[in-house]
Amino acid sequence: MDDKPKPRLLDQVRDTIRRKHYSPRTERAYVQWVKRFIVHQGRRHPLEMGGQEVTSFLSDLAVSRNVSASTQNQALSALLFLYKDVLGVDLPWLDHVDRAKKSRHLPTVLTQVEVRALLSHVEGTPALMARLMYGTGMRLMECCRLRVKDLDFARREAIVRSGKGGRDRMTMIPQALVEPLRDHLGTARVWFTEDRGRDQPPVELPNALGRKNPNLGSTWAWFWVFPAMALSFDPQTGIKRRHHIYPQQVQRAVHRAVGRARIAKHVSTHTLRHSFATHLMEAGYDIRTVQELLGHKDVSTTMIYTHVLNRGGRGVVSPLDR
């Protein structure tokens, strides 16, 4: 007879997420939503609840908390994961819980003049990363997670590994960034050599690769392009190692630059990606090419940039101007 105590519910959620190789950000979000759902329903176990409680919780988020549709849908995804993947309960009512309809908002796009102004006010490593995001269309976390082996200077190509949806894609390395990136890697190589000389634990490897090839994390090819300055503890393993740069550091640098450049728009690091796509389409590149560079699964996602092109009211000349 097995007297080993059953893991706590939230630990079961974490274990299942890690077994399915979801990202740490997804893990944090799902655990938080499961916790909030249980507290909202008087700390009852999810097996004691059903569709009525789930609908009540989601309605409370929309009405009382006034959350966005995407936030409400994330909460629903977390609860679907809890019941189907963690508890192994396939309840028919889950398939009939309606997802909130997302509002369609046009993305914020900077002009090329505004991009130059913004980039001129970012300093240090975040400056190089901001230029790379605008020059390639990378998302912030895709840029943070770049490995040395992902950059091919001879072909001026960069491979974005496991982007949104777990897909890899290829993008260009701007000619203007070849030498700055080479210089930056020279600094990163110094940190890599120091880590190896001190016999520090290797860098984190994706999924089960670290177990299959434990020595890969100690090679230069797998080192971060943008390593963090200090070592930190891995929240999953507790190992103290060199992580990639923290995204908040880049976000704060861009936020400060927006103020210094006096740009009166709501700008984030993701705005650089929107601007990359729009400026390519303004330059005449076809939508399929832009779709591939952005890594969009469906071209309809890319088509939103046709609505923000600088053509003055969709290219129509107002009768007042005639």
C-alpha positions as CSV (number, residue, x, y, z in Angstrom):
1,M,0.0,0.0,0.0
2,D,1.4,3.4,-1.0
3,D,1.2,5.8,2.0
4,K,2.9,8.6,0.0
5,P,0.7,11.8,0.4
6,K,-0.9,13.1,-2.8
7,P,0.7,16.4,-4.0
8,R,-1.2,19.6,-3.3
9,L,-3.4,20.8,-6.2
10,L,-1.3,23.7,-7.2
11,D,1.8,21.5,-7.2
12,Q,-0.1,19.1,-9.5
13,V,-0.8,22.1,-11.8
14,R,2.9,23.0,-11.9
15,D,4.1,19.4,-12.5
16,T,1.6,19.0,-15.4
17,I,2.7,22.3,-17.0
18,R,6.3,21.4,-16.8
19,R,5.7,17.9,-18.1
20,K,4.0,19.5,-21.2
21,H,6.9,22.0,-21.5
22,Y,4.8,25.1,-21.2
23,S,6.7,28.4,-20.6
24,P,7.4,29.7,-17.0
25,R,5.1,32.7,-17.8
26,T,2.3,30.3,-18.6
27,E,2.9,28.4,-15.4
28,R,2.8,31.5,-13.3
29,A,-0.4,32.7,-15.0
30,Y,-2.3,29.4,-14.8
31,V,-1.3,28.8,-11.2
32,Q,-2.5,32.3,-10.3
33,W,-5.9,31.8,-12.1
34,V,-6.5,28.4,-10.4
35,K,-5.8,30.0,-7.0
36,R,-8.1,32.9,-7.7
37,F,-10.9,30.6,-8.9
38,I,-10.7,28.5,-5.7
39,V,-10.6,31.5,-3.4
40,H,-13.5,33.1,-5.3
41,Q,-15.6,30.0,-4.7
42,G,-15.0,29.8,-0.9
43,R,-11.9,27.6,-1.2
44,R,-13.9,24.6,-2.4
45,H,-12.1,21.9,-4.4
46,P,-12.6,22.2,-8.2
47,L,-14.0,18.6,-8.2
48,E,-16.9,19.9,-6.1
49,M,-17.7,22.6,-8.7
50,G,-19.0,22.8,-12.3
51,G,-20.0,25.0,-15.1
52,Q,-22.1,27.3,-13.0
53,E,-19.1,28.2,-10.8
54,V,-16.8,28.7,-13.8
55,T,-19.3,31.0,-15.5
56,S,-19.8,32.9,-12.2
57,F,-16.0,33.4,-11.8
58,L,-15.6,34.6,-15.4
59,S,-18.6,36.9,-15.2
60,D,-17.2,38.4,-12.0
61,L,-13.9,39.1,-13.8
62,A,-15.7,40.9,-16.6
63,V,-18.3,42.8,-14.6
64,S,-16.7,43.5,-11.2
65,R,-13.0,43.5,-12.2
66,N,-13.6,45.0,-15.7
67,V,-10.8,42.8,-17.2
68,S,-10.1,42.7,-21.0
69,A,-11.4,39.9,-23.2
70,S,-8.0,38.4,-23.5
71,T,-7.5,38.3,-19.8
72,Q,-10.9,36.6,-19.3
73,N,-10.0,34.0,-22.0
74,Q,-6.7,33.3,-20.3
75,A,-8.5,32.6,-17.1
76,L,-10.8,30.2,-19.0
77,S,-7.8,28.5,-20.6
78,A,-6.3,28.0,-17.1
79,L,-9.5,26.4,-15.8
80,L,-9.9,24.2,-18.9
81,F,-6.3,23.0,-18.3
82,L,-7.0,22.4,-14.6
83,Y,-10.0,20.1,-15.3
84,K,-8.9,18.3,-18.4
85,D,-5.1,18.0,-18.0
86,V,-4.6,18.1,-14.3
87,L,-7.7,16.5,-12.8
88,G,-8.4,14.3,-15.8
89,V,-12.1,15.2,-15.8
90,D,-13.6,15.6,-19.2
91,L,-16.8,17.6,-18.3
92,P,-19.1,18.4,-21.2
93,W,-20.1,21.7,-19.9
94,L,-16.6,23.0,-20.3
95,D,-17.0,23.0,-24.1
96,H,-20.0,25.2,-23.9
97,V,-18.5,28.0,-21.8
98,D,-18.3,30.9,-24.2
99,R,-15.0,32.7,-24.7
100,A,-15.1,36.5,-24.5
101,K,-15.1,38.2,-27.9
102,K,-11.9,40.2,-28.3
103,S,-12.1,43.9,-29.3
104,R,-10.3,44.6,-32.5
105,H,-7.8,47.4,-31.8
106,L,-5.3,48.7,-34.4
107,P,-1.8,48.5,-33.2
108,T,0.3,51.5,-32.2
109,V,2.8,52.2,-34.9
110,L,5.7,54.7,-34.9
111,T,6.8,56.7,-37.8
112,Q,10.4,56.2,-39.0
113,V,11.3,59.6,-37.5
114,E,9.8,58.6,-34.1
115,V,11.7,55.2,-34.3
116,R,15.0,57.1,-34.8
117,A,14.1,59.4,-31.9
118,L,13.2,56.6,-29.6
119,L,16.3,54.5,-30.4
120,S,18.6,57.5,-29.9
121,H,17.5,57.7,-26.3
122,V,18.0,54.0,-25.3
123,E,21.4,53.1,-23.9
124,G,23.6,50.0,-23.4
125,T,22.5,46.5,-24.2
126,P,18.8,47.5,-24.3
127,A,19.7,49.9,-27.1
128,L,21.1,47.0,-29.2
129,M,18.1,44.8,-28.4
130,A,15.7,47.6,-29.3
131,R,17.4,48.1,-32.6
132,L,17.4,44.3,-33.2
133,M,13.6,44.1,-32.4
134,Y,12.8,46.9,-34.8
135,G,15.2,45.6,-37.5
136,T,13.9,42.0,-37.4
137,G,10.4,42.0,-36.0
138,M,11.3,39.9,-33.0
139,R,9.2,39.8,-29.9
140,L,10.9,40.9,-26.7
141,M,11.2,37.3,-25.2
142,E,12.4,36.0,-28.6
143,C,15.2,38.5,-28.5
144,C,16.1,37.8,-24.9
145,R,16.3,34.0,-25.6
146,L,18.6,34.2,-28.5
147,R,21.6,31.8,-28.4
148,V,24.9,32.4,-30.1
149,K,24.3,29.5,-32.5
150,D,21.1,31.3,-33.7
151,L,23.1,34.1,-35.4
152,D,24.6,33.4,-38.8
153,F,26.6,36.5,-39.8
154,A,27.9,35.0,-43.1
155,R,24.3,34.7,-44.3
156,R,23.0,37.6,-42.2
157,E,20.3,35.4,-40.8
158,A,18.9,34.8,-37.4
159,I,16.8,31.8,-36.3
160,V,14.0,32.6,-33.8
161,R,13.5,29.4,-31.8
162,S,10.2,28.3,-30.4
163,G,8.4,31.5,-31.1
164,K,4.7,32.0,-30.3
165,G,2.9,28.7,-30.9
166,G,6.2,26.8,-30.6
167,R,7.3,27.5,-34.2
168,D,10.8,28.3,-35.4
169,R,11.3,30.9,-38.1
170,M,14.1,32.7,-40.0
171,T,14.6,36.5,-40.1
172,M,17.3,38.8,-41.3
173,I,20.2,40.4,-39.4
174,P,20.3,44.0,-40.4
175,Q,23.6,45.0,-42.0
176,A,23.8,48.0,-39.6
177,L,23.8,45.6,-36.6
178,V,26.4,43.1,-37.8
179,E,29.4,44.8,-36.2
180,P,27.6,46.0,-33.1
181,L,26.4,42.4,-32.5
182,R,30.0,41.0,-33.1
183,D,31.3,43.5,-30.5
184,H,28.6,42.6,-28.1
185,L,29.4,38.9,-28.4
186,G,33.0,39.7,-27.6
187,T,31.8,40.9,-24.2
188,A,29.5,38.0,-23.7
189,R,32.4,35.7,-24.5
190,V,34.3,37.1,-21.6
191,W,31.5,36.3,-19.2
192,F,31.2,32.8,-20.8
193,T,34.9,32.2,-20.2
194,E,34.7,33.4,-16.6
195,D,31.7,31.2,-15.9
196,R,33.5,28.1,-17.3
197,G,36.7,29.0,-15.4
198,R,34.8,29.2,-12.1
199,D,33.0,25.9,-13.0
200,Q,29.6,27.6,-12.8
201,P,26.5,25.5,-13.7
202,P,25.7,25.5,-17.5
203,V,23.0,27.7,-18.9
204,E,19.5,26.4,-19.1
205,L,18.6,24.2,-22.0
206,P,15.1,23.9,-23.5
207,N,12.9,21.0,-22.5
208,A,14.7,17.7,-21.9
209,L,17.8,18.6,-23.9
210,G,19.8,19.2,-20.7
211,R,19.1,15.6,-19.6
212,K,20.0,14.1,-23.0
213,N,23.1,16.2,-23.6
214,P,24.2,17.7,-20.2
215,N,27.4,19.2,-21.7
216,L,25.7,21.4,-24.3
217,G,24.9,24.0,-21.7
218,S,28.6,24.5,-21.2
219,T,29.3,25.2,-24.8
220,W,29.7,28.7,-26.4
221,A,27.1,27.9,-29.1
222,W,24.4,27.5,-26.5
223,F,25.4,30.6,-24.5
224,W,23.0,33.6,-24.4
225,V,23.5,36.4,-26.9
226,F,22.2,38.8,-24.2
227,P,23.2,37.2,-20.8
228,A,22.3,38.8,-17.5
229,M,25.1,40.5,-15.7
230,A,24.7,38.5,-12.5
231,L,23.9,34.9,-11.7
232,S,20.5,34.1,-10.4
233,F,18.6,31.1,-9.0
234,D,16.5,29.1,-11.5
235,P,13.0,29.1,-9.9
236,Q,12.2,25.5,-11.1
237,T,15.5,23.8,-10.3
238,G,17.0,26.0,-7.6
239,I,20.3,26.0,-9.5
240,K,22.3,29.3,-9.5
241,R,23.3,30.0,-13.0
242,R,23.7,32.6,-15.8
243,H,20.2,33.5,-17.1
244,H,19.4,35.7,-20.2
245,I,18.8,39.4,-19.6
246,Y,15.6,40.1,-17.8
247,P,12.9,41.5,-20.1
248,Q,11.9,44.1,-17.5
249,Q,15.3,45.7,-17.9
250,V,14.6,46.3,-21.6
251,Q,11.0,47.4,-21.0
252,R,12.1,50.0,-18.5
253,A,14.8,51.4,-20.8
254,V,12.3,51.7,-23.7
255,H,9.7,53.4,-21.4
256,R,12.3,56.0,-20.3
257,A,13.3,56.6,-23.9
258,V,9.7,57.3,-24.9
259,G,9.5,60.1,-22.4
260,R,12.9,61.5,-23.4
261,A,11.9,61.4,-27.1
262,R,8.6,63.1,-26.2
263,I,6.5,60.6,-28.2
264,A,2.8,61.1,-27.4
265,K,1.8,57.5,-28.0
266,H,1.4,54.4,-25.9
267,V,4.6,52.7,-26.8
268,S,6.0,49.4,-25.6
269,T,8.7,47.0,-26.9
270,H,6.1,45.3,-29.0
271,T,5.4,48.6,-30.8
272,L,8.8,48.1,-32.4
273,R,7.5,44.8,-33.9
274,H,4.4,46.6,-35.2
275,S,6.5,49.3,-36.7
276,F,8.8,46.8,-38.4
277,A,5.8,45.1,-40.1
278,T,4.2,48.4,-41.2
279,H,7.3,50.0,-42.5
280,L,8.1,46.8,-44.6
281,M,4.6,47.0,-46.2
282,E,5.1,50.7,-46.8
283,A,8.3,49.9,-48.6
284,G,6.3,47.6,-50.9
285,Y,7.1,44.1,-49.5
286,D,4.2,41.6,-50.1
287,I,2.1,40.5,-47.2
288,R,3.3,36.8,-47.4
289,T,6.9,37.8,-46.9
290,V,5.9,40.0,-43.9
291,Q,3.9,37.1,-42.5
292,E,6.8,34.7,-42.7
293,L,9.2,37.2,-41.0
294,L,6.7,37.8,-38.2
295,G,6.0,34.1,-37.8
296,H,2.2,34.5,-38.1
297,K,0.4,31.2,-38.6
298,D,-2.5,32.8,-40.5
299,V,-2.1,35.7,-43.0
300,S,-5.3,37.3,-41.6
301,T,-3.2,38.2,-38.5
302,T,-0.7,40.0,-40.7
303,M,-3.5,41.8,-42.6
304,I,-4.1,44.1,-39.6
305,Y,-1.0,46.1,-40.8
306,T,-2.8,47.0,-44.1
307,H,-5.1,49.1,-41.9
308,V,-2.4,51.2,-40.4
309,L,-0.4,52.0,-43.5
310,N,0.4,55.7,-43.9
311,R,-1.9,56.3,-46.8
312,G,-4.2,58.9,-45.4
313,G,-7.6,57.2,-44.9
314,R,-6.9,53.9,-46.7
315,G,-5.4,55.8,-49.7
316,V,-8.7,57.6,-50.4
317,V,-8.4,61.3,-51.3
318,S,-11.1,63.3,-49.3
319,P,-13.4,65.3,-51.5
320,L,-12.5,68.3,-49.4
321,D,-8.9,68.1,-50.7
322,R,-10.2,68.1,-54.3
